[in-house]
Amino acid sequence: MNNTEKLTQLAQQQSFDDRTRQIFDHVYTHSGIANANLAQTTVTQADTLVSVLKQNDATPEFVKNLLVYSLSKGMPVYVIDHILNSDHDQDGRTLSQELFIDNTDPYLVDKRPQKSSKLRQVELEL
């Protein structure tokens, strides 16, 4: 299941009250995104949005819900994918991996040992 499908599945399970929508609208405004026109959100605005979430210590659950809400309100899929494929804490794990697989904070460097991307070389004796 890809990132968008995961968010779509979560969206079907969510119901946001007025207060939550107002909080999301405030986050959009603070990020320079016009809530009335989420369909016009750019990748640059998405990067600003992620930075705002990081600066305000947004919880993983808040980030998931904001992305679910954003998708349901028409934010372009490629922008959401860009957000989910970002790695703002630069620990080698994408936001999507941290939210959906690791259940870790996407804004703190993960303390788990990293898998080595180097393959062991096998020396052949002739």
Rosetta blueprint (number, residue, H / E / L):
1 M L
2 N L
3 N H
4 T H
5 E H
6 K H
7 L H
8 T H
9 Q H
10 L H
11 A H
12 Q H
13 Q H
14 Q L
15 S L
16 F L
17 D L
18 D H
19 R H
20 T H
21 R H
22 Q H
23 I H
24 F H
25 D H
26 H H
27 V H
28 Y H
29 T H
30 H H
31 S H
32 G L
33 I L
34 A L
35 N H
36 A H
37 N H
38 L H
39 A H
40 Q H
41 T L
42 T L
43 V H
44 T H
45 Q H
46 A H
47 D H
48 T H
49 L H
50 V H
51 S H
52 V H
53 L H
54 K H
55 Q H
56 N L
57 D L
58 A L
59 T L
60 P H
61 E H
62 F H
63 V H
64 K H
65 N H
66 L H
67 L H
68 V H
69 Y H
70 S H
71 L H
72 S H
73 K L
74 G L
75 M L
76 P L
77 V H
78 Y H
79 V H
80 I H
81 D H
82 H H
83 I H
84 L H
85 N L
86 S L
87 D L
88 H L
89 D L
90 Q L
91 D L
92 G L
93 R L
94 T L
95 L H
96 S H
97 Q H
98 E H
99 L H
100 F H
101 I H
102 D H
103 N L
104 T L
105 D L
106 P L
107 Y L
108 L L
109 V L
110 D L
111 K L
112 R L
113 P L
114 Q L
115 K L
116 S L
117 S L
118 K L
119 L L
120 R L
121 Q L
122 V L
123 E L
124 L L
125 E L
126 L L
